[in-house]
Structure formats: structure tokens, C-alpha cells
Amino acid sequence: MTEMRRVAIVGSARIPFARAHTAYTNETNLSMLSATLRGLAEKYGLVGEKIDEVVGGAVISHSRDFNLAREAALDAGLAPGTPGTTMQIACGTSLQAALMLAAKIATGEIDSGIACGSDTVSDSPLVFSDKFQHRMIDANRAKGAGQTLAAFRGFGPGELAPVAPSTQEPRTGLSMGEHCELMAKQWHVPRRAQDEFALSSHINAATAYDEGFHDDLLVPFAGLVRDNNVRADASLERMSALKPAFDKQSGEGTLTAANSTPLTDGAASVLLASEEWARARGLPILAFLTAGRVSANDFAHGDGLLMAPTIAVSEMLARRQLGFDDIDYFELHEAFAAQVLSTLNAWTDEQYCRDVLKREQVMGEIPRDRINVKGSSIAYGHPFAATGARILGVAAKLLETEQKQRSLLSVCTAGGMGVAALLERQD
């Protein structure tokens, strides 16, 4: 039987995140991910070196992005022998990539890997109607002018109208924000609590910048040296003045632009390795990735689109025989303030813990001073596929700098899924 090896988090690198249609308007998933991977390679002296595998992807992607991880690895200056695997699990993409690589490292299949993700809302692909696309294909295959003209017989201008990108769930027709409004109502999460949580994200993120926490994590790119969404001057007064963004008609909407993540462009990466591989190259080991779990729920029939992380976290901790009291820091992705607060409420609800999590007792409360202590997605932004790697990099560095033992990570995703991971620092 193969002896399991510990999976080291060596470190991370990312480009600053930018609000959509600002600094990265002319950038692509490939240009952003390539810059991020080159920054990681230069940071750890890996330019020209072979990494056993690069795994990552993008949620909003063009057809040209089909080989994204491999092309970015080549552009970044890694050895041509470095393979790249492009995958996607919505907002959990780069955290799932890390779990996939960790399994291979733990079993000895590989010694090193890079988990990464990139997303750009500014470069979203526009899709035309199926009928118009079929006309273009027929025209491309036509032999002669007659067949080309025949492909457009009966053509109407309405066929040219592009289909705008959206975050609507195919099974419900509701956007992610609309789903989260339903969760906020179900879990009785008031507007004030959401705004206060969002404000703390900005305050914590701005403080982290002032303290220099991000100095060695960011790779300057396209004129940006820091995330352009963090608001050091955010206030509850300004937040409370904003109108609901999703439930605009009932008079009961609570989600706004201030307590939701903004549409964001960016990329992030994390270097994982076996202890032996890292130590042989004189590289640091910030923490060890010791557990992970992916979950899903029946969101199409009322489970709550973004509640699946409650299941992933519960199952992961049960397998490790750990509770919230054993965790020093919690990195909970802030898709919306209401999502995090609904999750926290569910873990203290007897019926939910019994019926959904199959637990005899509630999981309990998490002290707020352990949650997202350096800020999170509401402040930094949320380039979908990049967020997991950003969180993983922050969690590993935080454990090392504060000399703490464990950090728990969770990310909610479209499709009613959740990804969780556990980091541990061991002497």
C-alpha cells in the first residue's frame, strides 16, 4: 500500500484584481493567467523548470481558451515539458484544481503542481442565435456562390442580436443574486447585517494592505499594483443608500452592489509540492493541504443555490474528527454577504444540522474575529475561477505569519455546489 505523503503549500502569486471594464478591458484569460504564472515562476526560481502539472481554467471563456492551462504555462516560461490541464467547476475551479493536484502529490504520482484560475468579464464572449450560427457554418462549408447565398435564404436582422452573458441557472432561470435573495429571506438575514459584514471585508482588506500583507503576493500587471475594488473609505451610511440589485419590486430586497461581489477580472495561482521536492530546492513550506471535500445539493427544489459549502465543510470536518473550535482561521468566500451569513446561521440551526448535515448536534457558532481576517471577495473582487487560489494563498501565508495551526476554506459555486479544504501548519 502506498504511503500517503504530506502536500506542501509553497506559496502563491496573483495579479491585482480589477473591477470589470476598468484596468483589464483589453486583457484576456490567457494574458492574465500567463502573467500570474510567470510571476509565480520568478518568485520561486522556476523559470525554465519543469513542473509536473499545471491545472486550472476559466468560467467565462472563449473557444480559444480550450487549452488555457497549457498555453499559459508555456507563455509563463515554464519548461516546455510542463503539461497543462484545463478544467472548470465554476467559482471553485482553482481550489478544486489544488485538491486534484494534492491527491496526485500525496500518492506519489507527481511531485509538484500549480493550481490556478483566470476570469475576465470584460472579455466575455458574445453568442449569436443558433439559427445564425448554423447559417455561418453552412456558408463556410458552401461550394460556390450559389450555396453561399442559399445559406442566408430567409435571413432576418433579428438573427444578429447577440445573447448577452448571464449568471442565470439553467434549471431555475434565476440569477445567482436572485437565488441568494431567497436564501437571505429563508435564513432571516437583514440588510443591516449584510452591510456590516461587507464593511468589515473592506476594512480588513485595507488594513492588510497597510500592514504589507500583500506585498509579496501580488504581481503588478497592466498598470495595477493593487486591487482596485478595495474601499478604505467605505461606510455604512453610503452602503445603506444603495437600492436592492436583484429583488427590486417586492420592497423586501436586501442584496445591493455594496454587499455583493463586483464583476471582476483577474488571475491567481498556488504552488504545491511534496516536502522533498520543496526542500531540495530550498523553497518555503507555509502549510500543508490535508483535506478537501466537494459537495452538491438539490438547489432546483429549494435547497439554496449557495448552501452546498455547509455540507462540504461538515463532511470534511467529520472525516477528520474536528470541530470549529479546532480551527484558527476561516476563509469563507464572500459571493454575497448574505451567502456567508446564511451559512453561519445554518450551522447553528438544529433542524438543518439534523436533516441536511445528518448531525446529532449543531456545528456551532464561529467567532467573527476568525472569519476573513484579511478581507475577502466583497473587497478584493471575484474573478470566478481565480478566487479559490487567492483564498488558498492568503490562508497559507496567514498560518505561517501568525504561527497558527489550522485554516478552513470554503467556496460556493454555481450549480448548487461547494468546495472546502483544510490547511494545517506543522513544525
N, C-alpha and C positions, 0 to 999 in steps of 0.2 A: 504493500500500500504506500502511495506517495505521501511523504510528509509535507504538510502544508507550510509554506514559507510566509513570513510577515511581508506585507506590502507597504513600502515606504512612500510617503508623500515628500518628494524632494523640494518642490516649490512650484510657483505659478507665475504667469505673466499675462497681462491683457492690455489692450489698447483702452484709452478712456472711452466711456460710453457717451453717446451723443443723442439728444432728442432727434427724432426723425425730421428730415428735411432741414437740418442745420449744417453742422460741420462735415458730415459724410455724405452729402447729397450725391456726389459723383463717385462714391466708392461702391464696391461690390462685396459680396460674401468672400470671394477669393482674395481680393486685395486686403481686406481687413484681417482675415484669418492668416494669410501669409505674413503680414507684418507682426501679428501676435506670435506666431511660431518662430519667426526669426528672432524676436525679442527674447523668447524663452531659450532658444539655442545659444544666443550670445551671452545671456545671463549665466548659463551653466557650462559654457565652453563646449558646445555640441555642434557647432557649425562644421559641416563635412563629416560628422559622425553618423553611424547607422543606429537608428532607434528601431527596436523590434516591431513596433506597430504604432501608427497614429490613428486614432478613432475619433470621429466627430461628424458634425453635419450642420445643417441649417433647416429651419422650419419653413421660412419663406424663401423659396429657391427657384431659379430659372432652370430650364432643361440643361443649360450649360454647366450647372453645378453638380452634375451626376457623379463626378469623380473628385469632389471638393477636397476631401482629406488628403488624397494622394497629390493633387496639384499644389495644394498649399504647402505640403511637406517639401516638395521639390523647389518651389519658389522661396522657401524659407532658408534654403542652403543646407538642409539635412542631406546625408548621403543618398545617392540615387537608389541604393538598396533598401531604403526605408519604405515599407508598404503603408498604404493608407486605406482605411475602411470608412466609407460614408454611411451613416445611419441616422435615424431620427425617431425620437419619442416625445415630440412636441417640446414643452418647456423643460422637460427632464433630460434632454438629449445628452449634454456633456457630463451630467452626473451619472447617467446610465452608462455612458462610454467609459467612465472611470471604473464602474463596477465590473464591466466586461473585461477590461484590461486587468483589473485586480485579480479576477478569477484565474486568468492565464498566468499571471506572475506567481500567485500562490501555489499553483500546481506545478510550476517549473517549466511551463510551455514556452514562456518568454521571460526576459529579464528586465525589460524596460518598455515604457509606453507613454504616449501623450494623449490625454483626453482633452477634447476641445470642441468649440462650437462658435458659430458666427450667425448673425442675422441682420438684415437691413430691411426696414420698412420703406426707406427712401427709394430703394431699387426694386420694389415689388413688381412682379410680372403681371402684365395685363392679359387677360384671357378673352378671346372673342367667342362668339356663339359657335356651337358645334357645327351648325349648317355652314357658316362662313369658313371654318377651318377645313371642312370636307371639300368645299369648293377650291380652296387653295391647294389642297393635296391633289385633287383631280387635275387642276391646272398644271401643277408641277409634273404630273405623270403624262400629260397630254402629248400626243404625237401630231404636231401640226396645228395651224391656226384654227382650224375648224373645231377640233376637240377642246382647244383652249377657250374659245368663245362659248362652246356648249357647257362648259363647267360653270359659266356665270349666267346661264339662261334663267330668267325669272329672278335675278338678283335684286334685292331691295336695300335701300340705305340703312334700314333698321338693323340689318345683319352686322353692320360695322360697329354697333355700340358695344364697347368693352364691358366685361363683367368685372366690377371692382373687387379687390381682395377684401376678405372679411374674416372675422373670428366666429362666425356662426357655426354652431354644432350641427352637422348634417342630420342627426337623429331627432333634434328638437326644433331647429330653426332659430334658436335663441343665441345671442352672443354670450361670450364669457361674462361680460359685465351684467347682462340680464340674469344669467344664472346666479351670479353672486348676490344680486339684489334679493333673489328668492331665499338664498342662504341667510342673508342678514335678517330678513323677516322671520325665518324659521327659528333662528337662534337668538332673536331679540337683541341684535347688536345696534345700538343707537348711533346716530350721525356723530354726536359729540365724541364718543369713544373712538370712532374711526379717525376723526380728525386729530385727536390727541395721539393716537398711535402713529399716524403719518408724520406728525410734527416731530415725534421722538426719532423717527427714522432719519429725517433731515438733520436734526441736532446731533445725533450720534455720528452721522457721516461727516458732517462739517468738523466736528471735534477730532475725528480720526485723521482728517487731512491736516488739521492744525498740529496734531501730535507727530506728524510724519509717518503715520502707519502705512500709507500707500506709496511712499517714496520709491521702494524697490519692487513694487508690484506692477506699476504702470509703464507702458511703452509709448512714448509720445508718437502721435500719428496725425497726419493731415492738419497740423497746426494746433491740435489739442494736447494739453499736458495733464488735464484732469477732467473728470466727468462734468458735463455742462448742465446737469439737471439738479445737482445738489444745491439746496437753498439755505444758506446760513441765516438768512433774514426771514425765514418762514414764520408765520404767526397764526394762531387760532383765529384771530379776527379776520384775516384775509381769507383763510380757508372756509370759514363759516359763510362767507359772502357768495361762494360759488353755488351754482344751481346743479341739481342732480344731472348726471350724464347719461343714465340708462333708463331709469323709471321717471320719465318727465311728465307723465299725465296724472298719476294717481294722487299726487301730493304727498306720497309717503316714501319717495326715493331718497336714499342716503348715500349712494356712491357718487363721488364727484371726481373731477380731474385731479384734485389735490390729494384724495385718499386712495387713488388708484395708481398703478404704474403707468408711466407715459409710454407712448410708442417710441421705440429706441433702436438705434443702430450700434453694433459693437461686436467684439470677439474676445474670447478668453481661452486660456489653456492651462493645464496642470501636468507636471512631470511625475510619473510614478515609476517605481523600480523595486527590485529586490534589494535587501540590505547589502548584499555582497557587491552588487553592481554599483550602487551608490558609493559605498565606502572605497571601492577600488579606484574610483575617480575623484575621491576627496570631496564629494558632494554632501550637502547637509541632509539630515533627515528630520523634518519638522514634526511628523506624526505618522501613525500607521492607520491605514484604512482597514478596519477589522470586521465590518459587517455592512450589509446592504439589503434592501428589500424593495420590490416593486409591487404595487397593488392596483386594483381597479374596483369600481363599484357600478351599480345599476343606475347611473345618473339619469338615464332616459325615463325612468319610472320613479323619480323623486328622491334619489339618494343624496343629491347635492353634487353638482359637477366637480367642485374643487375640494371635496371632503375626503378623497381617497388617501391623502397622506396620513390621516388619523389611523387608517388600517395598516399602512406600511410601517409606520413608527411603532404601533402596538405589537405587530408580529415580529418585527426586528428585535425589540427590547425583550419580548417574551423568550425568544430563542436564546438570547444572551443572559437571561435571568437578571435583567437590570430594570430599574425604575427611574423616574425623573430625578429623584434625589441623588442618583449616581452620575448625573450629567452636570458638567460645569457651565457649558455654553450651548445655546440653541440657536442654530441658523435656520430660520423659517422663512422661506421665500415669500415675499410680500406681493403676490399678484394684485391683491387688494387688501387694504387694512381689514375689511370685513371678512376676508378669507381666513386670515390668521386668527382673528378674534372668534370666529365661528368654530375653528379647530380647537382653540383653547377651551371654549365652552363645552364642546363635545367630550373632551377628555375628563371633564368633571361631572358629566351627566350620567346618572346611574342607568337609565334605560338604554341610552346609546351604547355605553360600555358593555352592557349585558347583551343586547340584541345584535349589535353590529360588530363590536370588537370581541365578543364571546369571552368577556372577562367577568369574574365574580365580583370585583370591586372596581371603583373608578380609578383611572390612571392618576388623577390628581391635578393640582394646580402647578404651574411653572412660574417662579418668581420673575417679574418683568425685567429685573436688572440682569437676568441671564439671557435674555432674548435679543438677538441682533444688536449687540452692544456697539458695533461699529457701523450701524445703519444697514439698510438692505435695499431691496429693489425699488421701493417707492422713491427713495432718494437717488440712488445711483442710476436707475433705469433698468429696463428688462429686455435686452436683445434675446429673444426666446431661447435659442439653443446655447447661448453663451452663459446664461445665468448659473447653471449648475457648477461650471468650472470656476466662476467668480466666487461663489459661496464656498466651494471646496478650498480654494486658495486662501481665502480670508480665515476660514476655520482652522486650517493647519498652522498658519502664521500666528493666530491668536493663542492657540495652545502653547506654542513654543515661547512666545514673548511673555506670556503670563505664567508659564510653568504650571499649567493645569493639566488635568488628566484626560477628560473626555469632552467631545463635542458631538452633538446630534444635528444632522442636516435633514431637511425635507423640502421637496419641491412638488407643487401641484401642477397638473398638466391638463391640456385639453383631452377630451375623450373620457373623462372621469377616471384618471389615473394619478398615481402618486409615486415618487421615488424618495427613498430615505437611505441614509448612510450614517455610519458611526466612525468617528476618528478617535484614536487613543494615542497618547504620548507615553512612551515607556522608556525608562532610563536603561 
